[in-house]
Amino acid sequence: MQHESWLDRYVVSFYWSIVTMTTIGYGDITPVNLTERIFVIFMTMISSATFAYTVNNIGGIFQDFSKQSV
């Protein structure tokens, strides 16, 4: 990694931080080149946002049920 360009080092570092912070883990299959890492970063962010949106909507549904039962 020491002899790679600054862009490669930055993407590897950003990939590591995204995968670590979202607690996805590294698994057996990991991206090996720049394009794959960028793809995984974007898919992780999109998947996290979709999951958060879904959980928020489910919470809203339960909140509406709670308001109606009172």
N, C-alpha and C positions, 0 to 999 in steps of 0.2 A: 504494500500500500504506500510505502514511502516514496516510490518513484512514479506514482500515478499523478495525473493532473489535479489541480485544485478542484475542478468540477467533480471528478470521480470521488475524491475524498469527501467532498461536501455531501454528495448523494448517499454515499455509504453511511456517513454519520447521521444524516437525516433519516435514512431508512432504519438504522438501529434505534434512534430515539422514538420514532413513530411506532415501531413494532413493540418496543419495550413499554412505552406509555399506554398503549392500548391493550396490553397484556395478551397479545395474540400468541406470542412465542415464536420460536424460530423453526421448529419442526424438522422433518427430514428433507423436505423439498424447499430450497431457498433460491432466490434470484442470484444469478452469477454475473450478469453484465449490467451496464448502466441502464439500458432500456427496460429490462425486467424490473430493476429496482424502482425506477420511476413509475412504472405501471403498478407495482405493488403498493407504493406510497399513495397514489391516487385512489386505488381501489379500497385501501384500508380507510382512507378518509371518507370516501363516499359511503362505504358500508357502515362506518361508525355513525355518520349523520343519519342514515336511513334507520338504523337501530334506535337512535335517540328519538327520532321523530315518531316512530311506531310506539315506543314505550310511553311517550308523552300523550299520544292519542288514546292509548288504552287507559292511562290515568285519568284523562278527561272524561272518558266514558264512565268509569267508576265514580267519578265525582258527580256526574249528572244523575246516575242512579241514586247516589246518596242524597242529593238535593230533592229528588222526587219522592223518596221514601219518608221524608220528614214532614 
